[in-house]
């Protein structure tokens, strides 16, 4: 692979997405996060809202809403929309990594690209993340604590379901950074050193 690709997995409130966006801007790379949902929606003519609901979430084995023909395989077995979206995003990630320099946030991209990328994990202590999300959203502390626990659990479950690896096993990342200890510019410099 001749293109330079950076993947960023992140905990909610660690500013991983913001760091990824700033890094892409500084390097002149294309940035992908929720943009992957939009591309998948356009490619398969599935409403964005349906895909956004299941993004970075593992499918429930107890719910069987059929909203699109892609949810039924050739043997008429149900495929959760989460799996449909993962497969679509996997294809998009592989194609994108072959054609352009980019930063991809989440969606198991480090696993999908299997070492053909610089893989980064951005994390921070829980209390720091609570304060960050409170400042960003204006929500109350208890509400933010609940939201962070929920989103982290969804991201962990999603990652572990699709990769069979532990989300916070830092041995699978080239760089793991505690964003509470460094400012954004320093973290970007660290990541750029790995390119």
N, CA, C and O of each residue as an XYZ file, in Angstrom:
780
protein
N       0.857     -1.181      0.000
C       0.000      0.000      0.000
C       0.897      1.236      0.000
O       1.721      1.420      0.896
N       0.727      2.064     -1.001
C       1.590      3.228     -1.133
C       1.029      4.465     -0.444
O       1.754      5.440     -0.243
N      -0.224      4.442     -0.086
C      -0.839      5.603      0.555
C      -0.591      5.579      2.060
O      -0.452      4.519      2.670
N      -0.541      6.768      2.636
C      -0.341      6.871      4.089
C      -1.701      6.965      4.758
O      -2.494      7.861      4.468
N      -1.956      6.029      5.655
C      -3.252      5.955      6.333
C      -3.020      5.919      7.834
O      -2.191      5.156      8.329
N      -3.756      6.745      8.545
C      -3.716      6.763     10.006
C      -5.109      6.399     10.498
O      -6.099      7.008     10.092
N      -5.181      5.404     11.375
C      -6.461      5.043     11.977
C      -6.440      5.465     13.439
O      -5.423      5.339     14.122
N      -7.570      5.966     13.905
C      -7.667      6.422     15.293
C      -8.882      5.785     15.958
O     -10.021      6.029     15.559
N      -8.625      4.971     16.971
C      -9.687      4.512     17.857
C      -9.640      5.431     19.062
O      -8.573      5.924     19.430
N     -10.800      5.668     19.685
C     -10.836      6.669     20.750
C     -11.949      6.382     21.737
O     -12.973      5.783     21.409
N     -11.708      6.837     22.974
C     -12.745      6.814     24.002
C     -13.518      8.122     23.907
O     -12.956      9.163     23.567
N     -14.802      8.059     24.208
C     -15.613      9.276     24.173
C     -15.060     10.298     25.164
O     -14.819      9.976     26.327
N     -14.865     11.518     24.701
C     -14.370     12.591     25.558
C     -12.858     12.704     25.590
O     -12.314     13.572     26.273
N     -12.168     11.831     24.855
C     -10.698     11.905     24.818
C     -10.213     12.855     23.736
O      -9.012     13.094     23.604
N     -11.143     13.395     22.965
C     -10.858     14.303     21.852
C     -10.196     13.609     20.673
O      -9.544     14.265     19.861
N     -10.348     12.303     20.565
C      -9.759     11.556     19.466
C     -10.225     12.019     18.106
O      -9.431     12.124     17.172
N     -11.519     12.296     17.990
C     -12.060     12.766     16.711
C     -11.486     14.131     16.358
O     -11.087     14.363     15.217
N     -11.443     15.040     17.340
C     -10.906     16.383     17.091
C      -9.427     16.328     16.718
O      -8.973     17.057     15.837
N      -8.688     15.464     17.391
C      -7.268     15.293     17.085
C      -7.112     14.742     15.665
O      -6.261     15.204     14.904
N      -7.934     13.759     15.318
C      -7.892     13.190     13.969
C      -8.187     14.214     12.901
O      -7.506     14.264     11.876
N      -9.203     15.036     13.133
C      -9.567     16.090     12.170
C      -8.419     17.088     12.011
O      -8.052     17.439     10.890
N      -7.852     17.544     13.132
C      -6.749     18.518     13.083
C      -5.518     17.908     12.407
O      -4.825     18.590     11.651
N      -5.247     16.642     12.671
C      -4.125     15.949     12.052
C      -4.312     15.872     10.541
O      -3.385     16.155      9.783
N      -5.506     15.489     10.106
C      -5.798     15.398      8.671
C      -5.637     16.764      8.005
O      -5.062     16.869      6.921
N      -6.143     17.797      8.651
C      -6.021     19.153      8.108
C      -4.554     19.552      7.963
O      -4.145     20.095      6.937
N      -3.772     19.277      8.999
C      -2.354     19.658      8.986
C      -1.570     18.905      7.915
O      -0.682     19.472      7.278
N      -1.896     17.631      7.719
C      -1.180     16.815      6.743
C      -1.734     16.938      5.325
O      -1.100     16.501      4.365
N      -2.918     17.534      5.198
C      -3.576     17.599      3.897
C      -4.185     16.265      3.486
O      -4.361     15.994      2.298
N      -4.510     15.426      4.486
C      -5.122     14.118      4.244
C      -6.642     14.277      4.252
O      -7.167     15.237      4.815
N      -7.340     13.342      3.632
C      -8.791     13.298      3.714
C      -9.165     12.719      5.077
O      -8.493     11.819      5.581
N     -10.234     13.237      5.666
C     -10.681     12.805      6.993
C     -11.978     12.014      6.859
O     -12.912     12.442      6.180
N     -12.024     10.860      7.511
C     -13.228     10.021      7.496
C     -13.636      9.650      8.908
O     -12.843      9.124      9.690
N     -14.875      9.933      9.210
C     -15.514      9.479     10.446
C     -16.936      9.142     10.042
O     -17.173      8.100      9.432
N     -17.879      9.998     10.368
C     -19.268      9.763      9.959
C     -19.440      9.866      8.444
O     -20.465      9.455      7.902
N     -18.439     10.414      7.767
C     -18.471     10.485      6.312
C     -18.600      9.086      5.701
O     -19.162      8.923      4.618
N     -18.072      8.075      6.409
C     -18.173      6.698      5.918
C     -19.623      6.227      5.875
O     -19.999      5.452      4.996
N     -20.431      6.690      6.813
C     -21.857      6.330      6.815
C     -22.526      6.927      5.587
O     -23.313      6.264      4.912
N     -22.207      8.184      5.303
C     -22.801      8.873      4.157
C     -22.419      8.184      2.848
O     -23.265      8.013      1.970
N     -21.171      7.793      2.713
C     -20.724      7.098      1.499
C     -21.463      5.771      1.352
O     -21.931      5.435      0.264
N     -21.568      5.014      2.454
C     -22.279      3.726      2.428
C     -23.746      3.933      2.072
O     -24.304      3.170      1.284
N     -24.371      4.950      2.640
C     -25.781      5.236      2.364
C     -25.987      5.551      0.887
O     -26.942      5.072      0.275
N     -25.101      6.348      0.320
C     -25.230      6.712     -1.095
C     -24.975      5.516     -2.004
O     -25.680      5.330     -2.996
N     -23.963      4.697     -1.672
C     -23.624      3.542     -2.514
C     -24.761      2.540     -2.600
O     -25.015      1.975     -3.664
N     -25.441      2.319     -1.492
C     -26.469      1.278     -1.444
C     -27.893      1.833     -1.389
O     -28.858      1.080     -1.257
N     -28.012      3.151     -1.490
C     -29.326      3.800     -1.460
C     -30.128      3.412     -0.207
O     -31.314      3.088     -0.270
N     -29.425      3.460      0.929
C     -30.059      3.217      2.230
C     -30.107      4.567      2.938
O     -29.106      5.282      2.943
N     -31.232      4.937      3.532
C     -31.286      6.227      4.226
C     -30.194      6.359      5.292
O     -29.963      5.441      6.079
N     -29.531      7.511      5.303
C     -28.451      7.808      6.242
C     -28.888      7.541      7.677
O     -28.130      6.964      8.457
N     -30.106      7.955      8.033
C     -30.592      7.822      9.414
C     -30.634      6.369      9.877
O     -30.353      6.084     11.041
N     -30.979      5.457      8.988
C     -31.033      4.041      9.355
C     -29.638      3.541      9.689
O     -29.447      2.825     10.672
N     -28.661      3.920      8.871
C     -27.282      3.487      9.110
C     -26.681      4.180     10.331
O     -25.956      3.549     11.102
N     -26.969      5.456     10.516
C     -26.411      6.208     11.649
C     -26.853      5.602     12.981
O     -26.101      5.638     13.955
N     -28.072      5.042     13.032
C     -28.578      4.433     14.269
C     -27.751      3.227     14.711
O     -27.660      2.941     15.905
N     -27.154      2.526     13.762
C     -26.433      1.292     14.087
C     -24.920      1.451     13.982
O     -24.181      0.487     14.182
N     -24.456      2.647     13.673
C     -23.021      2.879     13.498
C     -22.253      2.596     14.778
O     -22.629      3.061     15.854
N     -21.176      1.832     14.657
C     -20.301      1.440     15.761
C     -21.070      0.800     16.918
O     -20.771      1.030     18.090
N     -22.067     -0.008     16.557
C     -22.824     -0.781     17.539
C     -22.947     -2.206     17.033
O     -23.101     -2.437     15.833
N     -22.880     -3.152     17.944
C     -23.090     -4.561     17.605
C     -24.589     -4.802     17.467
O     -25.384     -4.250     18.228
N     -24.969     -5.617     16.508
C     -26.379     -5.916     16.292
C     -26.979     -6.724     17.416
O     -26.294     -7.532     18.043
N     -28.237     -6.514     17.672
C     -28.954     -7.286     18.675
C     -29.511     -8.548     18.029
O     -30.128     -8.491     16.966
N     -29.292     -9.675     18.672
C     -29.833    -10.925     18.137
C     -31.336    -11.046     18.382
O     -31.976    -11.961     17.863
N     -31.899    -10.141     19.161
C     -33.317    -10.228     19.504
C     -34.193     -9.333     18.656
O     -35.415     -9.477     18.678
N     -33.605     -8.413     17.909
C     -34.397     -7.515     17.061
C     -34.183     -7.896     15.607
O     -33.048     -8.081     15.170
N     -35.256     -8.011     14.871
C     -35.137     -8.414     13.480
C     -35.879     -7.464     12.538
O     -36.696     -7.925     11.740
N     -35.627     -6.172     12.602
C     -36.314     -5.276     11.674
C     -35.654     -5.358     10.293
O     -34.466     -5.065     10.154
N     -36.401     -5.743      9.305
C     -35.884     -5.807      7.943
C     -36.199     -4.462      7.286
O     -37.356     -4.163      6.987
N     -35.173     -3.667      7.069
C     -35.375     -2.340      6.496
C     -34.782     -2.217      5.101
O     -34.988     -1.211      4.421
N     -34.051     -3.231      4.674
C     -33.396     -3.152      3.368
C     -33.124     -4.556      2.864
O     -32.880     -5.468      3.653
N     -33.165     -4.733      1.545
C     -32.955     -6.074      0.972
C     -31.569     -6.641      1.274
O     -31.382     -7.856      1.212
N     -30.592     -5.789      1.601
C     -29.260     -6.280      1.955
C     -29.256     -7.054      3.281
O     -28.274     -7.720      3.608
N     -30.347     -6.965      4.037
C     -30.415     -7.673      5.311
C     -30.819     -9.135      5.160
O     -30.827     -9.879      6.141
N     -31.150     -9.548      3.957
C     -31.464    -10.957      3.714
C     -30.414    -11.516      2.769
O     -30.237    -11.017      1.658
N     -29.709    -12.569      3.223
C     -28.711    -13.154      2.326
C     -29.409    -14.095      1.348
O     -30.633    -14.223      1.372
N     -28.641    -14.744      0.501
C     -29.223    -15.573     -0.570
C     -30.032    -16.752     -0.037
O     -30.897    -17.274     -0.740
N     -29.766    -17.169      1.177
C     -30.538    -18.259      1.782
C     -31.671    -17.729      2.665
O     -32.244    -18.470      3.463
N     -31.983    -16.451      2.515
C     -33.035    -15.787      3.273
C     -32.805    -15.804      4.777
O     -33.747    -15.899      5.564
N     -31.545    -15.711      5.158
C     -31.202    -15.544      6.569
C     -31.121    -14.057      6.873
O     -30.650    -13.268      6.055
N     -31.579    -13.690      8.043
C     -31.547    -12.299      8.469
C     -30.110    -11.864      8.771
O     -29.354    -12.592      9.415
N     -29.750    -10.694      8.307
C     -28.449    -10.093      8.612
C     -28.739     -8.758      9.289
O     -29.387     -7.904      8.683
N     -28.279     -8.545     10.531
C     -28.546     -7.268     11.198
C     -27.980     -6.095     10.386
O     -26.941     -6.227      9.738
N     -28.659     -4.971     10.426
C     -28.203     -3.790      9.697
C     -26.804     -3.379     10.150
O     -26.040     -2.812      9.369
N     -26.465     -3.664     11.408
C     -25.119     -3.371     11.914
C     -24.073     -4.109     11.088
O     -23.043     -3.539     10.729
N     -24.340     -5.386     10.787
C     -23.413     -6.186      9.990
C     -23.365     -5.692      8.548
O     -22.304     -5.668      7.925
N     -24.512     -5.304      8.032
C     -24.563     -4.740      6.676
C     -23.689     -3.494      6.611
O     -22.882     -3.343      5.693
N     -23.852     -2.598      7.589
C     -23.058     -1.365      7.602
C     -21.581     -1.668      7.773
O     -20.751     -1.067      7.092
N     -21.233     -2.586      8.666
C     -19.820     -2.923      8.859
C     -19.204     -3.414      7.554
O     -18.104     -3.000      7.189
N     -19.911     -4.293      6.853
C     -19.374     -4.833      5.603
C     -19.219     -3.731      4.553
O     -18.221     -3.696      3.832
N     -20.200     -2.837      4.466
C     -20.096     -1.718      3.521
C     -18.919     -0.814      3.868
O     -18.141     -0.432      2.993
N     -18.793     -0.471      5.162
C     -17.701      0.402      5.581
C     -16.349     -0.278      5.405
O     -15.368      0.382      5.061
N     -16.282     -1.580      5.635
C     -15.030     -2.317      5.436
C     -14.558     -2.166      3.990
O     -13.388     -1.878      3.734
N     -15.479     -2.364      3.056
C     -15.128     -2.230      1.633
C     -14.671     -0.800      1.313
O     -13.693     -0.601      0.593
N     -15.380      0.179      1.849
C     -15.035      1.582      1.603
C     -13.668      1.909      2.189
O     -12.870      2.603      1.557
N     -13.394      1.415      3.392
C     -12.097      1.671      4.049
C     -10.959      1.085      3.224
O      -9.944      1.749      3.012
N     -11.115     -0.145      2.758
C     -10.067     -0.785      1.956
C      -9.843     -0.009      0.648
O      -8.700      0.255      0.273
N     -10.919      0.352     -0.035
C     -10.803      1.114     -1.291
C     -10.153      2.472     -1.056
O      -9.285      2.897     -1.818
N     -10.579      3.142     -0.002
C     -10.062      4.474      0.305
C      -8.580      4.431      0.632
O      -7.815      5.283      0.180
N      -8.171      3.437      1.420
C      -6.770      3.314      1.810
C      -5.866      3.037      0.616
O      -4.670      3.326      0.664
N      -6.419      2.486     -0.445
C      -5.631      2.203     -1.647
C      -5.503      3.412     -2.562
O      -4.595      3.472     -3.392
N      -6.418      4.387     -2.412
C      -6.404      5.496     -3.377
C      -5.969      6.844     -2.830
O      -5.617      7.729     -3.610
N      -5.983      7.035     -1.482
C      -5.618      8.362     -0.979
C      -5.057      8.307      0.436
O      -5.348      7.392      1.206
N      -4.238      9.320      0.761
C      -3.768      9.495      2.133
C      -4.966      9.925      2.965
O      -5.723     10.805      2.554
N      -5.144      9.315      4.125
C      -6.324      9.654      4.913
C      -6.153      9.333      6.387
O      -5.265      8.580      6.788
N      -7.039      9.934      7.183
C      -7.184      9.636      8.603
C      -8.585      9.057      8.760
O      -9.566      9.675      8.347
N      -8.677      7.871      9.357
C      -9.962      7.200      9.545
C     -10.183      7.009     11.039
O      -9.349      6.425     11.730
N     -11.305      7.503     11.528
C     -11.632      7.404     12.947
C     -12.619      6.256     13.170
O     -13.674      6.196     12.539
N     -12.256      5.346     14.078
C     -13.145      4.266     14.495
C     -13.381      3.212     13.432
O     -12.556      3.019     12.540
N     -14.518      2.529     13.533
C     -15.004      1.534     12.589
C     -14.059      0.362     12.350
O     -14.071     -0.240     11.277
N     -13.234      0.037     13.357
C     -12.300     -1.102     13.292
C     -11.307     -0.969     12.142
O     -10.788     -1.976     11.661
N     -11.034      0.247     11.695
C     -10.175      0.457     10.525
C      -8.779     -0.120     10.728
O      -8.185     -0.648      9.787
N      -8.245     -0.024     11.954
C      -6.908     -0.590     12.195
C      -6.904     -2.096     11.948
O      -5.934     -2.635     11.414
N      -7.963     -2.764     12.325
C      -8.073     -4.208     12.122
C      -8.318     -4.530     10.644
O      -7.718     -5.458     10.101
N      -9.183     -3.775     10.010
C      -9.515     -3.989      8.599
C      -8.269     -3.852      7.725
O      -8.070     -4.631      6.793
N      -7.439     -2.865      8.029
C      -6.244     -2.611      7.215
C      -5.040     -3.448      7.650
O      -4.000     -3.418      6.992
N      -5.168     -4.185      8.737
C      -4.178     -5.154      9.207
C      -2.719     -4.724      9.041
O      -1.960     -5.370      8.319
N      -2.337     -3.660      9.691
C      -0.943     -3.249      9.684
C      -0.542     -2.350      8.533
O       0.582     -1.850      8.507
N      -1.437     -2.134      7.578
C      -1.146     -1.240      6.459
C      -1.552      0.187      6.788
O      -2.058      0.922      5.940
N      -1.320      0.554      8.026
C      -1.685      1.887      8.489
C      -0.900      2.178      9.763
O      -0.296      1.283     10.354
N      -0.919      3.418     10.169
C      -0.404      3.785     11.490
C      -1.619      3.787     12.403
O      -2.545      4.575     12.210
N      -1.619      2.915     13.386
C      -2.781      2.720     14.243
C      -2.584      3.415     15.589
O      -1.599      3.176     16.287
N      -3.544      4.286     15.942
C      -3.446      5.107     17.158
C      -4.686      4.884     18.023
O      -5.798      4.743     17.514
N      -4.475      4.855     19.336
C      -5.589      4.809     20.282
C      -5.471      6.025     21.196
O      -4.438      6.233     21.831
N      -6.534      6.827     21.258
C      -6.567      8.016     22.113
C      -7.496      7.717     23.294
O      -8.655      7.344     23.111
N      -6.971      7.886     24.490
C      -7.760      7.626     25.696
C      -7.481      8.727     26.712
O      -6.622      9.580     26.489
N      -8.196      8.709     27.812
C      -7.987      9.654     28.914
C      -8.740      9.119     30.131
O      -9.656      8.309     29.990
N      -8.353      9.571     31.323
C      -9.079      9.150     32.533
C     -10.561      9.553     32.449
O     -10.921     10.535     31.799
N     -11.390      8.777     33.115
C     -12.840      8.990     33.072
C     -13.226     10.411     33.474
O     -14.001     11.056     32.768
N     -12.701     10.915     34.597
C     -13.082     12.250     35.071
C     -12.724     13.342     34.073
O     -13.487     14.290     33.884
N     -11.576     13.212     33.440
C     -11.164     14.178     32.412
C     -12.159     14.164     31.250
O     -12.552     15.215     30.743
N     -12.556     12.972     30.841
C     -13.488     12.841     29.728
C     -14.858     13.399     30.079
O     -15.527     13.997     29.237
N     -15.271     13.204     31.319
C     -16.548     13.775     31.767
C     -16.508     15.297     31.646
O     -17.439     15.903     31.116
N     -15.443     15.909     32.130
C     -15.316     17.374     32.060
C     -15.291     17.861     30.604
O     -15.901     18.878     30.272
N     -14.590     17.134     29.754
C     -14.509     17.501     28.334
C     -15.887     17.485     27.679
O     -16.257     18.427     26.979
N     -16.641     16.420     27.907
C     -17.961     16.295     27.291
C     -18.932     17.310     27.888
O     -19.778     17.845     27.172
N     -18.822     17.583     29.188
C     -19.678     18.602     29.805
C     -19.431     19.962     29.152
O     -20.380     20.680     28.836
N     -18.172     20.314     28.952
C     -17.842     21.597     28.318
C     -18.354     21.644     26.881
O     -18.845     22.675     26.423
N     -18.237     20.540     26.187
C     -18.621     20.483     24.779
C     -20.135     20.521     24.590
O     -20.630     21.126     23.639
N     -20.877     19.869     25.507
C     -22.321     19.709     25.305
C     -23.182     20.567     26.219
O     -24.342     20.837     25.905
N     -22.622     21.002     27.357
C     -23.424     21.747     28.323
C     -24.343     20.862     29.148
O     -25.195     21.373     29.875
N     -24.189     19.555     29.054
C     -25.035     18.638     29.819
C     -24.541     18.521     31.255
O     -23.399     18.862     31.565
N     -25.421     18.034     32.125
C     -25.078     17.858     33.538
C     -24.156     16.655     33.721
O     -24.120     15.749     32.888
N     -23.408     16.664     34.836
C     -22.380     15.661     35.081
C     -22.920     14.235     35.073
O     -22.342     13.371     34.415
N     -24.009     13.968     35.786
C     -24.544     12.600     35.855
C     -24.970     12.100     34.473
O     -24.762     10.937     34.129
N     -25.565     12.991     33.696
C     -25.987     12.644     32.342
C     -24.782     12.301     31.468
O     -24.824     11.348     30.689
N     -23.717     13.076     31.599
C     -22.499     12.850     30.820
C     -21.820     11.554     31.252
O     -21.348     10.796     30.404
N     -21.764     11.291     32.542
C     -21.159     10.042     33.022
C     -21.869      8.832     32.421
O     -21.234      7.882     31.962
N     -23.201      8.890     32.435
C     -24.003      7.802     31.885
C     -23.744      7.652     30.380
O     -23.598      6.537     29.879
N     -23.690      8.777     29.669
C     -23.464      8.753     28.227
C     -22.099      8.156     27.893
O     -21.990      7.329     26.988
N     -21.052      8.571     28.618
C     -19.704      8.064     28.352
C     -19.638      6.560     28.593
O     -19.068      5.825     27.786
N     -20.215      6.102     29.691
C     -20.210      4.657     29.963
C     -20.916      3.884     28.848
O     -20.449      2.834     28.406
N     -22.050      4.427     28.405
C     -22.836      3.770     27.359
C     -22.076      3.727     26.038
O     -21.989      2.669     25.415
N     -21.527      4.854     25.604
C     -20.824      4.915     24.315
C     -19.549      4.074     24.350
O     -19.252      3.359     23.393
N     -18.800      4.154     25.437
C     -17.591      3.325     25.553
C     -17.944      1.839     25.478
O     -17.243      1.061     24.831
N     -19.027      1.455     26.138
C     -19.452      0.047     26.107
C     -19.856     -0.352     24.691
O     -19.501     -1.435     24.227
N     -20.601      0.524     24.000
C     -21.009      0.229     22.624
C     -19.796      0.099     21.712
O     -19.730     -0.820     20.896
N     -18.834      1.013     21.843
C     -17.637      0.964     20.995
C     -16.807     -0.283     21.296
O     -16.315     -0.942     20.380
N     -16.654     -0.604     22.581
C     -15.887     -1.787     22.968
C     -16.562     -3.052     22.427
O     -15.906     -3.903     21.828
N     -17.866     -3.166     22.642
C     -18.606     -4.347     22.194
C     -18.541     -4.484     20.678
O     -18.330     -5.583     20.164
N     -18.720     -3.391     19.964
C     -18.651     -3.366     18.498
C     -17.271     -3.836     18.034
O     -17.161     -4.715     17.178
N     -16.234     -3.248     18.601
C     -14.866     -3.577     18.191
C     -14.556     -5.047     18.457
O     -14.007     -5.742     17.601
N     -14.908     -5.503     19.632
C     -14.586     -6.873     20.016
C     -15.422     -7.891     19.238
O     -14.949     -8.991     18.953
N     -16.648     -7.535     18.897
C     -17.521     -8.411     18.112
C     -16.956     -8.612     16.705
O     -16.910     -9.739     16.210
N     -16.526     -7.529     16.063
C     -16.075     -7.618     14.679
C     -14.599     -7.996     14.526
O     -14.185     -8.391     13.436
N     -13.800     -7.885     15.585
C     -12.366     -8.173     15.450
C     -11.886     -9.374     16.266
O     -10.813     -9.912     15.991
N     -12.648     -9.795     17.248
C     -12.218    -10.827     18.199
C     -10.958    -10.413     18.952
O     -10.171    -11.264     19.368
N     -10.770     -9.113     19.127
C      -9.646     -8.579     19.893
C     -10.184     -7.608     20.934
O     -11.292     -7.089     20.799
N      -9.402     -7.369     21.958
C      -9.794     -6.428     23.006
C      -9.550     -5.002     22.526
O      -8.467     -4.673     22.044
N     -10.569     -4.163     22.665
C     -10.523     -2.769     22.214
C      -9.373     -2.015     22.869
O      -8.684     -1.237     22.209
N      -9.162     -2.243     24.162
C      -8.126     -1.503     24.896
C      -6.832     -2.297     25.061
O      -6.036     -1.994     25.950
N      -6.612     -3.293     24.230
C      -5.338     -4.006     24.222
C      -4.367     -3.160     23.397
O      -4.373     -3.211     22.167
N      -3.548     -2.395     24.084
C      -2.688     -1.425     23.405
C      -1.616     -2.073     22.541
O      -0.984     -1.383     21.742
N      -1.392     -3.376     22.675
C      -0.376     -4.036     21.857
C      -0.770     -4.074     20.382
O       0.086     -4.294     19.525
N      -2.055     -3.863     20.072
C      -2.473     -3.872     18.671
C      -2.405     -2.489     18.015
O      -2.732     -2.338     16.838
N      -1.983     -1.492     18.779
C      -1.845     -0.133     18.249
C      -0.369      0.250     18.202
O       0.417     -0.193     19.039
N       0.001      1.060     17.238
C       1.377      1.547     17.163
C       1.643      2.625     18.210
O       2.762      2.777     18.700
N       0.588      3.368     18.541
C       0.728      4.469     19.498
C      -0.561      4.585     20.307
O      -1.652      4.627     19.739
N      -0.435      4.637     21.628
C      -1.572      4.882     22.516
C      -1.226      6.122     23.333
O      -0.171      6.188     23.963
N      -2.127      7.104     23.315
C      -1.832      8.394     23.942
C      -2.937      8.781     24.910
O      -4.120      8.728     24.575
N      -2.536      9.173     26.118
C      -3.448      9.728     27.112
C      -3.571     11.224     26.806
O      -2.650     11.995     27.077
N      -4.699     11.623     26.247
C      -4.875     13.000     25.786
C      -4.993     14.007     26.932
O      -4.974     15.216     26.698
N      -5.115     13.516     28.170
C      -5.162     14.451     29.307
C      -3.757     14.933     29.667
O      -3.607     15.919     30.388
N      -2.740     14.251     29.176
C      -1.354     14.563     29.553
C      -0.633     15.445     28.547
O       0.415     16.010     28.860
N      -1.181     15.571     27.339
C      -0.520     16.337     26.287
C      -1.534     17.228     25.582
O      -2.712     16.885     25.491
N      -1.073     18.370     25.085
C      -2.001     19.202     24.311
C      -2.121     18.634     22.897
O      -1.328     17.786     22.488
N      -3.112     19.109     22.166
C      -3.408     18.572     20.839
C      -2.211     18.673     19.898
O      -1.924     17.723     19.170
N      -1.511     19.800     19.897
C      -0.359     19.970     19.002
C       0.731     18.942     19.282
O       1.338     18.411     18.352
N       0.981     18.660     20.556
C       1.996     17.674     20.918
C       1.587     16.276     20.452
O       2.418     15.518     19.950
N       0.302     15.936     20.620
C      -0.180     14.623     20.180
C      -0.058     14.490     18.664
O       0.321     13.437     18.150
N      -0.380     15.561     17.963
C      -0.253     15.531     16.496
C       1.201     15.327     16.096
O       1.487     14.566     15.171
N       2.126     16.000     16.783
C       3.556     15.820     16.501
C       3.967     14.359     16.737
O       4.699     13.781     15.933
N       3.493     13.765     17.841
C       3.816     12.366     18.136
C       3.340     11.444     17.009
O       4.079     10.568     16.559
N       2.107     11.651     16.563
C       1.549     10.814     15.516
C       2.333     10.987     14.216
O       2.617     10.014     13.518
N       2.678     12.235     13.901
C       3.424     12.493     12.665
C       4.796     11.827     12.686
O       5.312     11.451     11.633
N       5.394     11.674     13.862
C       6.679     10.994     13.965
C       6.582      9.536     13.530
O       7.560      8.953     13.060
N       5.405      8.955     13.689
C       5.206      7.552     13.335
C       4.965      7.297     11.862
O       4.989      6.149     11.420
N       4.733      8.356     11.093
C       4.451      8.174      9.660
C       5.674      7.741      8.879
O       5.596      7.548      7.665
